[in-house]
Amino acid sequence: MLERRVNLEGRAATADVPRITVGGLRMAALDLEATADFMIAATDQRHRINRPLYLTSANGEVLARCSTEPQIERLFRAADLINADGQPLVAASKLQSWFPLPERVATTDLFHVVARKAEVTGRTFYMFGASDEENAAAVRRVQNMYPRLKIVGYSHGYLDGEALRAKVDEINALAPDFLWVALGVPNEQAFVEEYTPRLTNVGVIKTSGGLFNFLSGSRSRAPRWMQRVGLEWAWRTWLEPRRLFWRYLTTNPRAIYLLFSRNRPVNR
């Protein structure tokens, strides 16, 4: 097993988090509340390290792609903490380990738990990614849901070159406690790798996938029963068949194989 926490500071900052290897990646064995508490604590000035703490999430598609695409595997292994954003990962861990993943930690759920805690503690958000329209709509709805939440800035993710570098420097100057980056896999992981050295005033970076589409209301979550049994991917495929049918057809079988061949008991 390759060591993914290559940065000694990141290793020290997450040393107390229990982990279990699921499908070839080491996942944080924390529930939603504990993950949010960890993120809030990580942004305390007393616990800051010399760079942002980098959190990302993995589902079956990510497991499959990491097993076949070395570049994506490297980007995920560089994370300080990986959450299991997929019910099949939780189910597989419960079948094979005496210390399983306690529950799915979907970013679309985690965001709201962190937002509620941030209102109380005064932590600040920056929301980066999606289109200009989706980003603005997401921010408006979040501000309505959490009126005491401090959103210090937001921007769409369709930037590159000098414009992107200038935006990154602007974000760093605003010094948000949490930077939510919603650019999709693997673009958001590549963003973290390239721009972390310029974001020294940021506390935690959390990659967010399609989070802003759900926050804006343009995309709906699967019914709860489908989420519980691990069929949210089927709901998403029904909503976006052209984009997702072939993706899941090629990654789901490999993910199932990995879930039952590359799991290990808890480790740190």
Secondary structure by P-SEA (a helix, b strand, c coil): cccccccaaaaaaaccbbbbbccccccccccaaaaaaaaaaaacccccccccbbbbbbcaaaaaaaaccaaaaaaaaaccbbbbccaaaaaaaaacccccccccccaaaaaaaaaaaaaaabbbbbbbbccaaaaaaaaaaaaaaccccccccbbbccccaaaaaaaaaaaaaacccbbbbcccaaaaaaaaaccccccccccbbbbbcaaaaaaacccccccaaaaaacaaaaaaaaacccccaaaaaacaaaaaaaaacccccccc
